[in-house]
Amino acid sequence: MVVVTQVELAGQPSTRKQQEDGEWKGTAMMGYGWGMGFAGWIFMALFWIVVIGGVVWAAIALLPGSRSGARGRPETPEEILDRRFALGELDAEQYRRARDELAATSTGRR
């Protein structure tokens, strides 16, 4: 015959069973006194690594100037034109025309 009772230990309930031989056997809340076990510790460590890594990644991604090309100053029109030509967005004729227009505009402003 097995008798089950509720016992309050330090504010936490614990179930105790009386075995047929009269001995009381307590069960801990986390798996019969063995804690989380090896797999539980591994998964807990992986969980916290992912959480901390996500927070660090989000902080880096959301901070202004964190992009490698930004470096705190905006691109000049000439740099934008050079980058677009290098990426193939402009052909040689369009590049030359835009470069000439930029040169004429910058000398006209001074």
Backbone torsions as a table, in degrees:
resi	resn	phi	psi	omega
1	MET	NA	137.5	-179.8
2	VAL	-118.0	127.8	178.5
3	VAL	-112.0	130.1	-179.0
4	VAL	-112.9	131.5	177.6
5	THR	-131.2	160.0	175.4
6	GLN	-101.6	130.6	178.7
7	VAL	-124.6	136.0	179.7
8	GLU	-96.1	117.3	178.3
9	LEU	-120.7	114.0	178.0
10	ALA	51.7	41.0	177.6
11	GLY	81.6	-2.3	-178.9
12	GLN	-113.5	129.7	178.8
13	PRO	-72.5	144.5	176.5
14	SER	-138.3	138.0	-179.1
15	THR	-92.2	133.7	176.8
16	ARG	-120.7	139.3	-179.7
17	LYS	-118.9	137.6	175.1
18	GLN	-98.5	119.6	-178.6
19	GLN	-75.4	170.2	-178.1
20	GLU	-63.2	-28.4	-179.7
21	ASP	-83.3	4.6	176.0
22	GLY	93.1	-6.8	-179.2
23	GLU	-81.1	137.6	176.6
24	TRP	-88.6	132.6	179.0
25	LYS	-121.0	118.0	180.0
26	GLY	-89.7	146.0	175.1
27	THR	-115.4	128.8	178.2
28	ALA	-74.9	163.2	-177.6
29	MET	-71.0	-19.6	-174.5
30	MET	-115.7	54.3	171.2
31	GLY	90.1	54.7	172.5
32	TYR	58.4	38.8	173.4
33	GLY	84.9	1.1	-177.9
34	TRP	-96.6	2.2	-179.8
35	GLY	70.2	-151.8	-178.5
36	MET	-76.7	-23.1	-175.2
37	GLY	83.5	172.4	-176.2
38	PHE	-63.4	-44.1	-179.2
39	ALA	-64.5	-36.9	177.9
40	GLY	-62.3	-41.2	178.5
41	TRP	-66.3	-39.9	178.8
42	ILE	-62.9	-48.4	-179.4
43	PHE	-65.9	-34.7	177.3
44	MET	-66.3	-42.3	178.6
45	ALA	-63.9	-44.2	178.3
46	LEU	-62.7	-40.4	178.5
47	PHE	-58.9	-48.2	-177.3
48	TRP	-70.5	-32.4	175.6
49	ILE	-63.5	-43.0	179.1
50	VAL	-66.0	-43.3	-179.4
51	VAL	-63.3	-49.1	-178.9
52	ILE	-65.3	-41.5	177.1
53	GLY	-61.8	-39.6	177.5
54	GLY	-65.1	-39.9	178.2
55	VAL	-65.5	-44.2	179.5
56	VAL	-64.0	-44.6	178.8
57	TRP	-60.6	-44.7	-179.6
58	ALA	-63.5	-40.8	179.6
59	ALA	-64.0	-42.2	179.9
60	ILE	-68.3	-41.0	-177.6
61	ALA	-70.0	-30.8	-175.3
62	LEU	-92.1	-14.0	-179.5
63	LEU	-74.0	137.6	178.4
64	PRO	-68.7	143.8	179.8
65	GLY	78.1	11.2	-178.8
66	SER	-83.0	-12.3	177.3
67	ARG	-71.2	145.3	-175.5
68	SER	-67.1	-30.2	-177.9
69	GLY	-85.1	-16.4	-173.5
70	ALA	-72.7	-57.4	178.3
71	ARG	51.6	25.3	172.1
72	GLY	85.9	-4.7	178.2
73	ARG	-132.1	144.4	179.7
74	PRO	-74.6	156.7	177.6
75	GLU	-70.4	143.7	174.1
76	THR	-78.0	161.6	177.9
77	PRO	-58.2	-36.0	178.9
78	GLU	-65.4	-39.3	178.9
79	GLU	-67.1	-38.9	177.1
80	ILE	-63.3	-43.6	179.2
81	LEU	-62.9	-44.6	178.8
82	ASP	-61.9	-42.7	-179.6
83	ARG	-64.2	-44.5	179.7
84	ARG	-63.8	-37.4	177.3
85	PHE	-67.2	-41.6	179.8
86	ALA	-64.7	-33.4	178.8
87	LEU	-79.7	-8.4	178.8
88	GLY	87.3	11.9	178.3
89	GLU	-73.9	-24.3	179.4
90	LEU	-121.9	144.3	173.1
91	ASP	-88.1	177.3	-173.6
92	ALA	-63.0	-39.2	-179.2
93	GLU	-66.2	-45.0	178.3
94	GLN	-62.8	-40.0	179.2
95	TYR	-61.7	-48.1	-179.1
96	ARG	-62.3	-43.4	179.5
97	ARG	-61.6	-46.3	-179.7
98	ALA	-65.9	-38.0	178.9
99	ARG	-64.2	-42.6	178.2
100	ASP	-63.9	-42.0	178.5
101	GLU	-63.5	-40.9	178.1
102	LEU	-64.6	-41.4	-180.0
103	ALA	-64.6	-42.0	179.8
104	ALA	-66.7	-38.8	-178.6
105	THR	-69.8	-40.5	-177.6
106	SER	-71.1	-33.1	177.6
107	THR	-76.8	-27.8	179.4
108	GLY	-71.8	-27.2	-178.7
109	ARG	-75.0	-29.7	-172.2
110	ARG	-75.9	NA	NA
